[in-house]
């Protein structure tokens, strides 16, 4: 691909404001804080003022005790509860495929990927592909082999796009970068489904549907483990990626998640749920509440105003109630203060 073939793409939304300090955060002292400085959060359990009236977001919680149940049927139930229309659309399924360790549960389970493929075809999508760009592994197909994707997803190699090595196009004004390159498969999708894994994270506190978009940053351009995003800042990068990719839906694999020192070195945690919704911020806030985490104390959620809802009053929970499925995930010492009261 020549330089002449690359044309800048404008983001679909205006850049999100960095902070709304008056409405989102309690800040000690009267001094103004510029840019992405360290956020000072209120004490756990202290409610934050709503920034503005907004339409409520529907988030579905569906129970699934194991990967052996009829996942497609339960996933279809959740998608319909969220009133998602996909007929005729080009859909990209974006799992969380990171690393392989048979002793724990790092990746979106292959059963969830297979069920999503079946569901979106059944709902009339014009085309369904699977795409991922792992941040650690350069050989994505080898990782997909270890995670059983290539064995258990029918015709996987013909459906899969390695987003680390896909052709790219630039997007303007990403995190103050003049141009930032993304895979054409992701930019061209009518709908990207974030098939995230419910996990704690040793830097962000939790990694869910929004953090899962780190996998659309191409390693062939930005290297491994995508240090450009770490330089920008984990939380800020999550927000900026969510600003670029707005035509999205989330299905979070919380059947067996990960607690403790996630997203790779933690231990398995049975939560027995799939969490779904069109508003990824609302989905992540709901997942946090299921995990016993206060979403108002995660920086990327507290600072992603304008990208969806995260207050309970603004989320219409469908399917199961949070209280009926809540199970506290273990947290590393750094994040003991984000526990939901």
C-alpha positions as a printed Julia matrix, in Angstrom:
341×3 Matrix{Float64}:
   0.0     0.0    0.0
   1.46    3.35  -1.04
   1.26    6.64   0.79
  -1.09    7.83  -1.94
  -3.57    5.11  -0.97
  -3.84    6.41   2.59
  -6.5     9.04   3.16
  -7.21   10.64   6.55
 -10.47    9.65   8.2
 -12.29   12.09  10.43
 -13.63   10.77  13.76
 -17.41   10.35  13.81
 -17.73   12.49  16.94
 -16.19   15.68  18.24
 -13.28   15.15  20.66
 -14.56   14.4   24.13
 -13.81   16.9   26.85
 -10.99   15.72  29.05
 -12.77   16.33  32.37
 -15.93   17.97  33.6
 -14.5    18.7   37.03
 -17.59   20.35  38.42
 -19.87   17.47  37.6
 -17.6    14.43  37.76
 -14.85   14.8   40.29
 -14.3    16.11  43.79
 -10.99   17.91  43.7
  -9.18   19.1   46.79
  -8.19   22.75  46.68
  -9.19   25.51  44.33
  -6.31   25.29  41.88
  -7.28   24.45  38.32
  -5.88   21.19  36.99
  -4.98   21.14  33.32
  -4.81   18.2   30.9
  -4.77   14.61  32.07
  -3.33   15.14  35.53
  -3.83   12.66  38.36
  -7.5    12.37  39.24
  -8.5    12.77  42.88
 -11.56   10.69  43.53
 -14.16   11.04  46.27
 -14.32    8.53  49.07
 -15.92    5.19  48.18
 -19.7     5.33  48.23
 -19.91    9.12  47.91
 -22.3     9.8   45.01
 -21.24   12.06  42.17
 -23.56   14.63  40.62
 -24.94   13.7   37.24
 -23.37   15.81  34.53
 -26.48   16.17  32.39
 -29.85   14.62  31.71
 -29.51   11.83  29.17
 -31.51    9.0   27.69
 -31.22    5.84  29.74
 -29.0     3.05  28.42
 -30.22   -0.53  28.34
 -27.81   -3.16  29.68
 -28.76   -6.83  29.75
 -27.41   -9.33  32.27
 -27.96  -12.97  31.32
 -26.97  -15.87  33.54
 -24.79  -18.65  32.1
 -23.38  -21.1   34.6
 -20.82  -22.58  32.21
 -19.6   -22.6   28.62
 -21.52  -25.83  28.02
 -25.0   -24.29  28.23
 -26.91  -23.04  25.18
 -24.83  -19.87  24.88
 -26.2   -18.77  21.51
 -29.76  -18.88  22.81
 -28.87  -16.87  25.92
 -26.79  -14.41  23.95
 -29.63  -13.91  21.48
 -31.94  -13.21  24.41
 -29.61  -10.48  25.68
 -29.14   -8.91  22.25
 -32.9    -8.71  21.8
 -33.34   -7.21  25.27
 -31.02   -4.42  24.07
 -33.06   -3.97  20.86
 -30.01   -4.17  18.61
 -30.65   -4.14  14.85
 -27.94   -5.74  12.71
 -29.72   -6.84   9.56
 -27.64   -6.08   6.48
 -24.66   -4.77   8.47
 -20.98   -5.66   8.27
 -20.12   -6.92  11.75
 -16.66   -7.34  13.28
 -16.43   -9.55  16.36
 -13.52   -8.33  18.52
 -12.61  -10.91  21.21
 -10.03  -10.4   23.93
  -7.2   -12.67  22.78
  -4.11  -11.73  24.76
  -1.9   -14.57  25.92
  -2.14  -18.27  26.64
  -1.91  -19.96  30.04
  -3.93  -23.18  30.46
  -4.05  -22.7   34.25
  -6.24  -19.59  34.13
  -8.8   -17.72  31.98
  -7.16  -14.85  30.12
  -9.04  -14.83  26.83
 -12.64  -14.58  25.68
 -13.67  -18.23  25.64
 -13.97  -19.78  22.21
 -17.54  -20.87  23.04
 -18.53  -17.2   23.38
 -16.92  -16.35  20.04
 -18.68  -19.25  18.31
 -22.02  -18.31  19.86
 -21.64  -14.67  18.76
 -20.85  -15.78  15.22
 -24.03  -17.87  15.16
 -26.18  -15.14  16.71
 -25.18  -12.31  14.39
 -25.59  -14.49  11.34
 -29.03  -15.52  12.59
 -29.95  -11.85  13.08
 -29.25  -11.19   9.41
 -25.85   -9.5    9.36
 -24.56   -9.18   5.81
 -21.05  -10.24   6.82
 -19.47  -11.34  10.1
 -15.73  -11.39  10.62
 -13.52  -11.95  13.67
 -10.6    -9.61  14.28
  -7.96   -9.12  16.96
  -4.51   -7.59  17.34
  -2.83   -9.0   20.48
  -0.51   -6.66  22.32
   2.06   -9.32  23.28
   2.11  -12.02  20.63
   3.34  -11.34  17.12
   2.02  -14.67  15.79
  -1.71  -14.16  16.24
  -2.64  -17.39  14.47
  -0.45  -19.43  16.82
  -2.2   -17.81  19.8
  -5.58  -18.51  18.2
  -4.49  -22.14  17.84
  -3.6   -22.38  21.53
  -6.89  -20.78  22.56
  -8.74  -23.37  20.4
 -10.22  -20.7   18.11
  -8.82  -22.29  14.96
 -10.03  -25.75  15.98
 -13.51  -24.95  17.27
 -14.66  -21.98  15.16
 -15.71  -23.38  11.78
 -13.6   -21.98   8.92
 -11.84  -19.67  11.37
  -8.91  -18.75   9.12
 -11.25  -17.51   6.4
 -13.19  -15.36   8.87
 -10.28  -13.95  10.84
  -8.4   -10.69  10.31
  -5.14  -10.08  12.18
  -5.69   -6.43  13.08
  -2.0    -6.06  13.88
  -1.18   -6.57  10.2
  -4.26   -5.3    8.37
  -4.02   -2.41   5.89
  -4.46    0.87   7.74
  -5.83    4.39   7.32
  -5.22    7.46   9.48
  -7.69    9.09  11.84
  -7.09   12.72  12.71
  -6.75   14.21  16.19
  -6.43   11.03  18.23
  -5.05   11.99  21.66
  -3.45   15.13  20.21
  -1.68   13.1   17.54
  -2.02   14.7   14.1
  -2.77   11.28  12.63
  -3.16    7.84  14.19
  -3.46    4.69  12.1
  -6.14    2.03  12.51
  -6.98   -1.19  10.61
  -9.27   -0.71   7.64
 -11.35   -3.71   8.73
 -12.22   -1.96  11.99
 -12.78    1.45  10.38
 -15.01   -0.07   7.71
 -17.25   -2.16   9.97
 -20.85   -1.07  10.44
 -20.76   -2.58  13.93
 -17.89   -3.74  16.14
 -18.91   -6.17  18.85
 -16.54   -6.02  21.82
 -16.4    -9.62  23.05
 -14.47   -8.64  26.15
 -13.43  -10.72  29.16
 -14.47   -9.67  32.67
 -11.12   -9.1   34.39
  -9.33   -6.92  36.89
  -6.39   -4.93  35.56
  -3.19   -3.99  37.36
  -3.13   -0.49  35.83
  -6.73    0.43  34.98
  -8.46   -1.41  37.82
 -10.66   -3.38  35.42
 -10.5    -4.36  31.76
 -13.86   -4.71  30.09
 -15.56   -3.73  26.82
 -13.88   -0.31  26.38
 -10.34   -1.43  27.22
 -10.79   -4.27  24.73
 -10.3    -1.76  21.9
  -6.55   -1.72  22.56
  -6.6    -4.68  20.19
  -7.56   -2.49  17.23
  -4.28   -0.56  17.45
  -2.0    -2.2   14.86
   1.23   -3.67  16.19
   2.77   -3.44  12.72
   2.61    0.35  13.1
   3.0     0.88  16.85
   4.95   -2.19  17.9
   4.5    -4.66  20.74
   3.2    -4.24  23.42
   1.82   -1.06  21.83
   3.85    1.25  24.01
   2.41    4.3   22.26
  -0.82    3.73  24.19
   1.1     3.48  27.46
   2.88    6.72  26.63
  -0.45    8.45  25.98
  -1.78    6.88  29.19
  -3.88    3.76  29.67
  -7.02    5.56  30.84
  -6.81    8.33  28.29
  -6.22    5.81  25.5
  -9.34    3.89  26.52
 -11.41    7.06  26.28
  -9.89    8.16  22.96
 -10.43    4.75  21.37
 -14.06    4.81  22.48
 -14.43    8.22  20.86
 -13.17    6.92  17.5
 -15.14    3.65  17.51
 -18.76    4.55  18.29
 -20.69    2.0   16.2
 -20.3    -0.68  18.82
 -22.02   -3.3   20.93
 -20.6    -5.16  23.93
 -20.91   -8.77  25.04
 -18.71   -9.29  28.1
 -17.7   -12.86  28.93
 -18.16  -13.01  32.68
 -18.96  -16.71  32.78
 -15.45  -17.26  34.1
 -13.45  -14.05  34.5
 -10.17  -13.16  36.17
  -9.5   -11.54  39.56
  -6.41  -10.31  41.37
  -3.39   -9.43  39.23
  -5.18   -9.27  35.89
  -5.27   -9.08  32.94
  -2.82  -11.98  32.53
  -1.45  -13.17  35.86
  -4.64  -13.26  37.92
  -6.73  -16.25  38.93
  -9.98  -17.56  37.5
 -13.21  -16.16  38.94
 -16.63  -17.67  38.29
 -19.23  -14.95  37.77
 -21.69  -16.87  35.61
 -22.91  -13.98  33.45
 -22.9   -12.4   30.03
 -23.32   -8.61  30.1
 -24.51   -6.85  26.94
 -25.4    -3.41  25.68
 -24.98   -0.73  23.02
 -23.56    1.8   25.49
 -20.11    0.45  26.35
 -19.63    2.86  29.23
 -22.88    1.66  30.79
 -21.9    -1.98  30.18
 -18.54   -1.47  31.9
 -20.16    0.33  34.84
 -22.59   -2.58  35.23
 -19.74   -5.11  35.05
 -17.9    -3.18  37.74
 -20.92   -3.31  40.04
 -21.19   -7.05  39.46
 -17.48   -7.35  40.35
 -17.9    -5.27  43.51
 -16.0    -2.31  42.03
 -17.15    1.31  42.28
 -17.2     2.51  38.64
 -16.92    6.14  39.76
 -13.44    5.35  41.04
 -12.07    4.04  37.76
 -10.41    6.92  35.93
 -11.41    5.92  32.4
 -15.09    5.68  33.38
 -15.06    8.87  35.44
 -13.47   10.84  32.59
 -15.39    9.44  29.61
 -18.24   11.92  29.88
 -20.04   12.32  26.6
 -19.45    8.7   25.6
 -22.38    7.12  27.4
 -23.91    6.66  30.84
 -22.48    5.14  34.0
 -24.72    6.33  36.82
 -27.17    3.66  37.99
 -30.1     6.05  37.53
 -29.2     6.36  33.85
 -28.95    2.61  33.17
 -31.95    0.41  32.64
 -30.9    -3.04  33.79
 -32.61   -5.79  31.82
 -32.55   -9.5   32.48
 -31.0   -10.28  35.87
 -30.58   -7.72  38.65
 -27.02   -6.79  39.65
 -27.65   -7.81  43.26
 -28.58  -11.34  42.18
 -25.25  -11.93  40.4
 -22.8    -9.73  42.32
 -19.6   -11.5   43.34
 -16.65   -9.47  44.6
 -13.5    -9.92  42.53
 -10.23   -9.89  44.46
  -8.21   -6.71  43.97
  -4.5    -6.07  44.26
  -3.41   -3.76  47.09
  -3.14   -0.78  44.74
  -6.88   -0.89  44.11
  -8.37   -1.79  47.49
  -9.98    1.65  47.66
 -12.15    1.06  44.57
 -14.28   -1.54  46.32
 -17.98   -0.81  45.98
 -19.57   -0.13  49.36
